[in-house]
Every structure is written in structure tokens, then in C-alpha cells.
Amino acid sequence: MLPARLSPFARRLTIGLAGAVLLLAALYVVTYWLRREPGRLDYSLFRMVHLNREFSLPTWFNTILLMGVALLAFCARAVATDRAERRAWLVVGIGVTYLSLDEAAALHEVLPNLLGLATTELRTFQWLGAGIVAAAVGSAVLVVVGRALQAPLRRPLLLGLVAYGAGALGVEFVTGYIELAYPSPRAVVEHGLKPALVVLEEGLEMLACVWVIGHLATHLESRVTRLAAPTPAAA
């Protein structure tokens, strides 16, 4: 059985990473409000701390978090003893590696056009039609192979998956719907809806990664400790 709670090291790591997420969110909110008054803040600084822009500090940090989850999944595979469990960790690692690549290169906005899947009837961002289908298929695969993981670890991983999906797809869907409902995207910004939704979306994504990292770190500590323990001599 795995420990039900985070280890002391994993707890400190989780608190530190969550604090970094909150700091990035606070920087975005502060620079957003300063940016509302012309001349008070240079746009390059605002873009650097924007939570939902490519080539920004938060996007880099989100990519690092996803790569951290993938790396820990590959490490968990390395110390797993059951074949089905090793296969499950491999699928998790590959899936999250793709998410990190998507976060860095915004593949979700390019691939639907390349594959001819960009046109949808959804009153939101066009890429979400293909994104929802891909997420449903990927989540189903993860749930099936994840049954091979130890029971105490399945629940936190599933919770992390749900939270990440709620941010990446759910909040994004609402954002696109609201932008279409307003006469112009500028109206959404002026009413403060866009920055609030951006914080919610990116916050859910990053905190989901932090949550999973903490539990994976605890799992690895427990597994490595057991593997390193001396085998009792036969009587």
C-alpha cells in the first residue's frame, strides 16, 4: 500500500510550487490593472508575465510543471515491478509529454486546421471541437491503463486529470462562448471577465500539475525506500 498522505519532502515541494503559481497569478493581475492606464506599464513587461501567452514566464513554468509530471511518471515506470503498471506509467509519461509540447508550441491551435477538423458548430473557439474529442479519447485510455496503478494513487491522479481538463477545456469553452456573446473582445476585457477566466484556466492547469507532482514524489519515495530496504535473511 502507498502512504495516504504526502511525504514531508513532497509536501514542501507542493507548497513551494503552489506558491510560485499564486505569485505568477498575482503578477498577471497587478500588471493587467496597471496596463489599463496608458503609459503606466510597458507592454513587453505585461506580455512577459501574461498567463495565457506563448513565450511568457507563466507558459514556461507551466511547461516545466508538465515535464516534471512526465519525468516522474517515467521514473515510476523504472521502479515498477508489474508489467501492466510499467505500461500504464509509459502511457502517462508519453501523454503528459505531449501536453508539455502543446503548452509550449500551441499545437491545439494548429493541428485542427492541418487535419481539417477546425470547423465546428460550437459557439466557442474552433479548435475546441477537435480538442474535446481528443481529450475524451485520451482520458479514456488513461483511465483504462490507469487501473493497473496502485489504488491509493489512482484517485489523486484522476483528480489531477479532471482539474487539468476543467481548466484547459471547460474554462476555455466558457471564455470562447463569452467572447462571442459580447460585441467585441475588448468588451470582455473591459468588464474584467477575460483576466478572471485566464487566472482560473491557467491556475487549474498548473495547480493540477503541482497536485500530481506531490503525489508522484511521495509514491517514488515510498517505492525506492522499499526497494532499498535489505531483504531479511532466510531462516
C-alpha positions in Angstrom: 0.0 0.0 0.0 1.1 3.6 -0.6 1.1 6.2 2.1 -2.2 8.1 2.2 -0.6 11.5 2.7 2.2 13.4 1.1 5.7 12.8 2.4 7.4 15.7 4.2 9.6 16.4 1.1 6.6 16.1 -1.3 4.6 18.5 1.0 7.3 21.1 0.9 7.7 20.7 -2.8 4.0 21.1 -3.4 3.7 24.2 -1.2 6.7 25.8 -3.0 5.4 25.1 -6.4 1.8 26.2 -5.5 3.3 29.4 -4.1 5.1 30.0 -7.4 1.8 29.6 -9.2 0.0 32.0 -6.9 2.8 34.5 -7.4 2.6 34.3 -11.2 -1.2 34.8 -11.0 -0.7 37.8 -8.7 1.9 39.3 -11.1 -0.6 38.9 -14.0 -3.4 40.6 -12.1 -1.3 43.5 -11.0 0.2 44.1 -14.4 -3.2 43.8 -16.0 -4.7 46.6 -13.9 -1.6 48.8 -14.3 -1.9 48.2 -18.1 -5.4 49.6 -18.1 -4.0 53.1 -17.6 -2.0 54.2 -20.7 1.7 54.8 -20.1 1.9 53.2 -16.7 3.4 49.9 -17.8 5.4 48.8 -20.8 3.6 46.2 -22.9 6.7 43.9 -23.1 6.6 43.5 -19.3 2.9 42.8 -19.4 3.4 40.2 -22.1 6.3 38.6 -20.2 4.0 37.8 -17.2 0.8 37.1 -19.1 -0.7 33.8 -18.0 -2.1 32.9 -21.4 0.5 34.0 -24.0 3.2 32.0 -25.7 6.8 32.8 -24.9 5.9 34.2 -21.4 7.2 33.3 -18.0 4.0 31.5 -16.8 3.8 29.5 -20.1 7.4 28.4 -19.5 6.7 27.5 -15.9 3.6 25.5 -16.9 5.7 23.6 -19.5 8.2 22.8 -16.8 5.5 21.5 -14.5 4.1 19.2 -17.2 7.6 18.0 -18.0 8.1 17.3 -14.3 5.0 15.2 -14.2 6.2 13.3 -17.3 9.6 12.8 -15.8 8.2 11.4 -12.5 5.9 9.1 -14.5 8.9 7.7 -16.4 10.8 7.3 -13.1 7.8 5.5 -11.6 7.9 3.1 -14.6 11.6 2.5 -14.0 10.9 1.3 -10.4 7.7 -0.6 -11.2 7.8 -4.3 -10.9 4.5 -5.2 -12.6 4.3 -5.3 -16.4 0.9 -3.7 -16.6 1.9 -1.0 -14.2 5.0 -0.2 -16.3 2.8 0.1 -19.4 0.5 2.4 -17.5 3.3 4.7 -16.5 4.7 4.7 -20.0 1.3 5.9 -21.4 1.0 8.6 -18.7 4.6 9.8 -19.4 4.0 10.0 -23.2 0.6 11.7 -22.8 1.9 14.4 -20.4 5.0 14.9 -22.6 2.7 15.7 -25.5 0.8 18.2 -23.2 4.0 19.9 -22.4 4.8 20.2 -26.1 1.3 21.5 -26.8 1.7 24.1 -24.0 5.0 25.4 -25.4 4.0 25.3 -29.1 0.2 25.7 -29.0 -0.3 22.6 -31.2 -4.0 22.5 -30.3 -4.5 25.7 -32.4 -2.6 24.3 -35.4 -3.4 20.6 -35.7 -7.2 21.0 -36.2 -6.5 23.2 -39.3 -4.0 20.7 -40.7 -6.3 17.8 -40.1 -9.4 19.6 -41.5 -11.2 19.5 -38.1 -11.3 23.2 -37.4 -15.0 23.8 -38.4 -17.5 23.0 -35.6 -21.0 24.1 -34.6 -19.8 25.1 -31.1 -20.2 28.7 -30.2 -16.7 29.0 -28.9 -13.1 28.7 -30.1 -13.0 26.5 -33.2 -10.2 24.2 -32.0 -12.2 23.0 -29.0 -14.4 20.7 -31.1 -11.4 18.5 -32.0 -9.8 19.2 -28.6 -12.8 17.8 -26.7 -12.8 14.7 -28.8 -9.1 14.1 -28.4 -9.3 14.8 -24.7 -12.2 12.3 -24.3 -10.2 9.6 -26.2 -7.0 10.3 -24.3 -8.8 10.4 -20.9 -10.5 7.0 -21.7 -7.1 5.5 -22.5 -5.6 6.8 -19.3 -8.5 5.6 -17.2 -8.2 2.1 -18.7 -4.5 1.7 -18.4 -4.5 3.5 -15.0 -6.4 0.6 -13.5 -3.0 -1.1 -13.3 -1.7 1.5 -10.9 -1.9 1.0 -7.1 -5.3 2.0 -5.7 -4.2 4.8 -3.4 -2.5 6.6 -6.3 -5.4 6.3 -8.8 -7.7 8.8 -7.1 -5.2 11.7 -6.9 -4.1 11.2 -10.5 -7.8 11.1 -11.6 -8.5 14.3 -9.7 -5.5 16.0 -11.3 -6.7 14.9 -14.7 -10.2 16.3 -14.1 -8.9 19.6 -12.8 -6.5 20.0 -15.7 -9.3 19.2 -18.2 -11.6 21.6 -16.4 -9.1 24.4 -17.0 -7.8 23.5 -20.4 -11.2 22.7 -21.9 -14.0 23.8 -19.6 -12.9 27.3 -18.8 -11.6 27.8 -22.3 -15.0 26.8 -23.7 -16.7 29.3 -21.4 -14.2 32.0 -22.4 -14.8 31.5 -26.1 -18.6 31.5 -25.6 -18.5 34.7 -23.7 -16.2 36.4 -26.2 -18.7 35.5 -29.0 -21.6 36.8 -26.9 -20.0 40.3 -26.5 -20.0 42.7 -29.4 -16.2 42.7 -29.3 -13.3 41.0 -27.4 -12.5 44.4 -26.0 -15.8 44.5 -24.1 -14.8 41.2 -22.3 -11.6 42.8 -21.2 -13.1 46.0 -20.1 -15.6 44.1 -17.9 -12.8 42.2 -16.2 -14.1 38.8 -17.3 -11.2 37.8 -19.5 -8.5 38.2 -16.9 -10.6 36.4 -14.3 -11.1 33.5 -16.7 -7.5 33.4 -17.6 -6.4 33.1 -14.0 -9.0 30.4 -13.4 -8.0 28.4 -16.5 -4.2 28.6 -16.1 -4.5 28.2 -12.3 -6.4 25.0 -12.6 -3.9 23.6 -15.1 -0.8 24.5 -13.1 -2.2 23.5 -9.7 -3.4 20.2 -11.1 0.2 19.5 -12.2 1.5 20.6 -8.7 -1.0 18.2 -7.0 0.1 15.3 -9.2 3.8 16.1 -8.7 3.4 15.9 -5.0 1.7 12.5 -5.1 4.1 11.1 -7.6 7.1 12.3 -5.5 5.5 10.5 -2.5 5.0 7.4 -4.5 8.6 7.3 -5.7 10.0 7.9 -2.2 7.9 5.0 -0.9 8.8 2.7 -3.7 12.5 3.4 -3.7 12.6 3.1 0.1 11.1 -0.4 -0.1 13.4 -1.4 -2.9 16.4 -0.2 -1.0 15.4 -2.0 2.2 17.6 -5.0 3.0 15.9 -8.4 2.4 15.5 -10.4 5.6 17.8 -13.4 5.6 16.0 -16.7 5.2 15.7 -18.7 8.4 
